[in-house]
Amino acid sequence: MQQISTINKATTSVYTAAGTTSYTRQVRTVAGSRSLASMLPSLLSTGFITFFCTGILQLLWDAQQPELARHWMEAWLTSWPIAFPLTYLSLPLIRTLMHKLSMSHHQEN
């Protein structure tokens, strides 16, 4: 089985406080990389957040119900598979927006 990987070379500029480019460096990325290491932060953060959010909501809605733990786990196991791909797939857009916001804030000062 032949493994195909494409290496993209992108240049990034580092800006100084005066707003000028101090140097340029090359960044090597593997196109289409979907390794577990790249997914792990999103996987853990969405798992943690959905676990506690669904638990709090179940306590507020069904605090007196005897099957609280079962309902909580059902809610968590339903919400986590929805939250994880949404978070993971939206990360490039979020990073781009944060970069643009930070660069516009940097250029104003």
CNS distance restraints for C-alpha pairs under 8 A (distance, minus, plus):
assign (resid   5 and name CA) (resid  30 and name CA) 6.74 0.50 0.50
assign (resid   5 and name CA) (resid  31 and name CA) 6.97 0.50 0.50
assign (resid   6 and name CA) (resid  30 and name CA) 5.82 0.50 0.50
assign (resid   6 and name CA) (resid  31 and name CA) 5.46 0.50 0.50
assign (resid   7 and name CA) (resid  28 and name CA) 6.51 0.50 0.50
assign (resid   7 and name CA) (resid  29 and name CA) 5.79 0.50 0.50
assign (resid   7 and name CA) (resid  30 and name CA) 4.79 0.50 0.50
assign (resid   7 and name CA) (resid  31 and name CA) 6.09 0.50 0.50
assign (resid   8 and name CA) (resid  28 and name CA) 5.85 0.50 0.50
assign (resid   8 and name CA) (resid  29 and name CA) 5.45 0.50 0.50
assign (resid   8 and name CA) (resid  30 and name CA) 6.28 0.50 0.50
assign (resid   8 and name CA) (resid  31 and name CA) 6.48 0.50 0.50
assign (resid   9 and name CA) (resid  26 and name CA) 6.31 0.50 0.50
assign (resid   9 and name CA) (resid  27 and name CA) 5.76 0.50 0.50
assign (resid   9 and name CA) (resid  28 and name CA) 4.97 0.50 0.50
assign (resid   9 and name CA) (resid  29 and name CA) 6.73 0.50 0.50
assign (resid  10 and name CA) (resid  26 and name CA) 5.67 0.50 0.50
assign (resid  10 and name CA) (resid  27 and name CA) 5.32 0.50 0.50
assign (resid  10 and name CA) (resid  28 and name CA) 6.70 0.50 0.50
assign (resid  11 and name CA) (resid  24 and name CA) 6.44 0.50 0.50
assign (resid  11 and name CA) (resid  25 and name CA) 5.67 0.50 0.50
assign (resid  11 and name CA) (resid  26 and name CA) 4.59 0.50 0.50
assign (resid  11 and name CA) (resid  27 and name CA) 6.06 0.50 0.50
assign (resid  12 and name CA) (resid  24 and name CA) 5.77 0.50 0.50
assign (resid  12 and name CA) (resid  25 and name CA) 5.75 0.50 0.50
assign (resid  12 and name CA) (resid  26 and name CA) 6.47 0.50 0.50
assign (resid  12 and name CA) (resid  27 and name CA) 7.11 0.50 0.50
assign (resid  13 and name CA) (resid  21 and name CA) 6.20 0.50 0.50
assign (resid  13 and name CA) (resid  22 and name CA) 7.50 0.50 0.50
assign (resid  13 and name CA) (resid  23 and name CA) 6.17 0.50 0.50
assign (resid  13 and name CA) (resid  24 and name CA) 4.69 0.50 0.50
assign (resid  13 and name CA) (resid  25 and name CA) 6.73 0.50 0.50
assign (resid  14 and name CA) (resid  21 and name CA) 5.84 0.50 0.50
assign (resid  14 and name CA) (resid  22 and name CA) 6.03 0.50 0.50
assign (resid  14 and name CA) (resid  23 and name CA) 6.07 0.50 0.50
assign (resid  14 and name CA) (resid  24 and name CA) 6.57 0.50 0.50
assign (resid  15 and name CA) (resid  19 and name CA) 5.67 0.50 0.50
assign (resid  15 and name CA) (resid  20 and name CA) 5.59 0.50 0.50
assign (resid  15 and name CA) (resid  21 and name CA) 4.73 0.50 0.50
assign (resid  15 and name CA) (resid  22 and name CA) 5.96 0.50 0.50
assign (resid  15 and name CA) (resid  23 and name CA) 7.98 0.50 0.50
assign (resid  16 and name CA) (resid  20 and name CA) 5.71 0.50 0.50
assign (resid  16 and name CA) (resid  21 and name CA) 6.38 0.50 0.50
assign (resid  16 and name CA) (resid  22 and name CA) 6.20 0.50 0.50
assign (resid  17 and name CA) (resid 106 and name CA) 7.80 0.50 0.50
assign (resid  19 and name CA) (resid 106 and name CA) 7.47 0.50 0.50
assign (resid  19 and name CA) (resid 107 and name CA) 6.15 0.50 0.50
assign (resid  33 and name CA) (resid  38 and name CA) 7.98 0.50 0.50
assign (resid  34 and name CA) (resid  38 and name CA) 6.46 0.50 0.50
assign (resid  34 and name CA) (resid  39 and name CA) 7.12 0.50 0.50
assign (resid  35 and name CA) (resid  39 and name CA) 6.61 0.50 0.50
assign (resid  36 and name CA) (resid  40 and name CA) 5.85 0.50 0.50
assign (resid  37 and name CA) (resid  41 and name CA) 7.84 0.50 0.50
assign (resid  39 and name CA) (resid  43 and name CA) 6.00 0.50 0.50
assign (resid  39 and name CA) (resid  88 and name CA) 6.90 0.50 0.50
assign (resid  40 and name CA) (resid  44 and name CA) 6.00 0.50 0.50
assign (resid  41 and name CA) (resid  45 and name CA) 5.99 0.50 0.50
assign (resid  42 and name CA) (resid  46 and name CA) 5.89 0.50 0.50
assign (resid  42 and name CA) (resid  84 and name CA) 6.39 0.50 0.50
assign (resid  42 and name CA) (resid  87 and name CA) 6.45 0.50 0.50
assign (resid  42 and name CA) (resid  88 and name CA) 5.79 0.50 0.50
assign (resid  43 and name CA) (resid  47 and name CA) 6.02 0.50 0.50
assign (resid  43 and name CA) (resid  84 and name CA) 5.90 0.50 0.50
assign (resid  43 and name CA) (resid  88 and name CA) 7.96 0.50 0.50
assign (resid  44 and name CA) (resid  48 and name CA) 6.03 0.50 0.50
assign (resid  45 and name CA) (resid  49 and name CA) 6.07 0.50 0.50
assign (resid  46 and name CA) (resid  50 and name CA) 5.82 0.50 0.50
assign (resid  46 and name CA) (resid  80 and name CA) 6.53 0.50 0.50
assign (resid  46 and name CA) (resid  83 and name CA) 6.24 0.50 0.50
assign (resid  46 and name CA) (resid  84 and name CA) 5.69 0.50 0.50
assign (resid  46 and name CA) (resid  87 and name CA) 7.55 0.50 0.50
assign (resid  47 and name CA) (resid  51 and name CA) 5.91 0.50 0.50
assign (resid  47 and name CA) (resid  80 and name CA) 5.94 0.50 0.50
assign (resid  47 and name CA) (resid  84 and name CA) 7.62 0.50 0.50
assign (resid  48 and name CA) (resid  52 and name CA) 6.48 0.50 0.50
assign (resid  49 and name CA) (resid  53 and name CA) 6.01 0.50 0.50
assign (resid  50 and name CA) (resid  54 and name CA) 5.79 0.50 0.50
assign (resid  50 and name CA) (resid  76 and name CA) 6.17 0.50 0.50
assign (resid  50 and name CA) (resid  79 and name CA) 6.62 0.50 0.50
assign (resid  50 and name CA) (resid  80 and name CA) 6.04 0.50 0.50
assign (resid  50 and name CA) (resid  83 and name CA) 7.78 0.50 0.50
assign (resid  51 and name CA) (resid  55 and name CA) 6.16 0.50 0.50
assign (resid  51 and name CA) (resid  76 and name CA) 5.63 0.50 0.50
assign (resid  51 and name CA) (resid  80 and name CA) 7.91 0.50 0.50
assign (resid  52 and name CA) (resid  56 and name CA) 6.09 0.50 0.50
assign (resid  53 and name CA) (resid  57 and name CA) 6.14 0.50 0.50
assign (resid  54 and name CA) (resid  58 and name CA) 5.96 0.50 0.50
assign (resid  54 and name CA) (resid  72 and name CA) 6.29 0.50 0.50
assign (resid  54 and name CA) (resid  75 and name CA) 6.20 0.50 0.50
assign (resid  54 and name CA) (resid  76 and name CA) 5.82 0.50 0.50
assign (resid  55 and name CA) (resid  59 and name CA) 6.19 0.50 0.50
assign (resid  55 and name CA) (resid  72 and name CA) 5.69 0.50 0.50
assign (resid  55 and name CA) (resid  76 and name CA) 7.86 0.50 0.50
assign (resid  56 and name CA) (resid  60 and name CA) 6.29 0.50 0.50
assign (resid  57 and name CA) (resid  61 and name CA) 6.10 0.50 0.50
assign (resid  58 and name CA) (resid  62 and name CA) 5.47 0.50 0.50
assign (resid  58 and name CA) (resid  63 and name CA) 6.85 0.50 0.50
assign (resid  58 and name CA) (resid  68 and name CA) 7.08 0.50 0.50
assign (resid  58 and name CA) (resid  71 and name CA) 7.33 0.50 0.50
assign (resid  58 and name CA) (resid  72 and name CA) 5.97 0.50 0.50
assign (resid  59 and name CA) (resid  63 and name CA) 4.48 0.50 0.50
assign (resid  59 and name CA) (resid  68 and name CA) 7.62 0.50 0.50
assign (resid  62 and name CA) (resid  68 and name CA) 6.63 0.50 0.50
assign (resid  63 and name CA) (resid  68 and name CA) 7.00 0.50 0.50
assign (resid  64 and name CA) (resid  68 and name CA) 7.83 0.50 0.50
assign (resid  67 and name CA) (resid  71 and name CA) 6.33 0.50 0.50
assign (resid  68 and name CA) (resid  72 and name CA) 6.04 0.50 0.50
assign (resid  69 and name CA) (resid  73 and name CA) 6.18 0.50 0.50
assign (resid  70 and name CA) (resid  74 and name CA) 6.17 0.50 0.50
assign (resid  71 and name CA) (resid  75 and name CA) 6.12 0.50 0.50
assign (resid  72 and name CA) (resid  76 and name CA) 6.09 0.50 0.50
assign (resid  73 and name CA) (resid  77 and name CA) 5.90 0.50 0.50
assign (resid  74 and name CA) (resid  78 and name CA) 6.10 0.50 0.50
assign (resid  75 and name CA) (resid  79 and name CA) 6.12 0.50 0.50
assign (resid  76 and name CA) (resid  80 and name CA) 5.90 0.50 0.50
assign (resid  77 and name CA) (resid  81 and name CA) 6.86 0.50 0.50
assign (resid  78 and name CA) (resid  82 and name CA) 7.05 0.50 0.50
assign (resid  79 and name CA) (resid  83 and name CA) 6.05 0.50 0.50
assign (resid  80 and name CA) (resid  84 and name CA) 5.91 0.50 0.50
assign (resid  81 and name CA) (resid  85 and name CA) 6.92 0.50 0.50
assign (resid  82 and name CA) (resid  86 and name CA) 6.58 0.50 0.50
assign (resid  83 and name CA) (resid  87 and name CA) 6.02 0.50 0.50
assign (resid  84 and name CA) (resid  88 and name CA) 6.00 0.50 0.50
assign (resid  85 and name CA) (resid  89 and name CA) 5.77 0.50 0.50
assign (resid  86 and name CA) (resid  90 and name CA) 6.00 0.50 0.50
assign (resid  87 and name CA) (resid  91 and name CA) 6.26 0.50 0.50
assign (resid  90 and name CA) (resid  94 and name CA) 6.20 0.50 0.50
assign (resid  91 and name CA) (resid  95 and name CA) 5.99 0.50 0.50
assign (resid  92 and name CA) (resid  96 and name CA) 6.11 0.50 0.50
assign (resid  93 and name CA) (resid  97 and name CA) 6.17 0.50 0.50
assign (resid  94 and name CA) (resid  98 and name CA) 6.08 0.50 0.50
assign (resid  95 and name CA) (resid  99 and name CA) 6.03 0.50 0.50
assign (resid  96 and name CA) (resid 100 and name CA) 6.19 0.50 0.50
assign (resid  97 and name CA) (resid 101 and name CA) 6.07 0.50 0.50
assign (resid  98 and name CA) (resid 102 and name CA) 5.97 0.50 0.50
assign (resid  99 and name CA) (resid 103 and name CA) 6.02 0.50 0.50
assign (resid 100 and name CA) (resid 104 and name CA) 6.07 0.50 0.50
assign (resid 101 and name CA) (resid 105 and name CA) 6.09 0.50 0.50
assign (resid 102 and name CA) (resid 106 and name CA) 5.93 0.50 0.50
assign (resid 103 and name CA) (resid 107 and name CA) 6.07 0.50 0.50
assign (resid 104 and name CA) (resid 108 and name CA) 6.28 0.50 0.50
assign (resid 105 and name CA) (resid 109 and name CA) 6.67 0.50 0.50
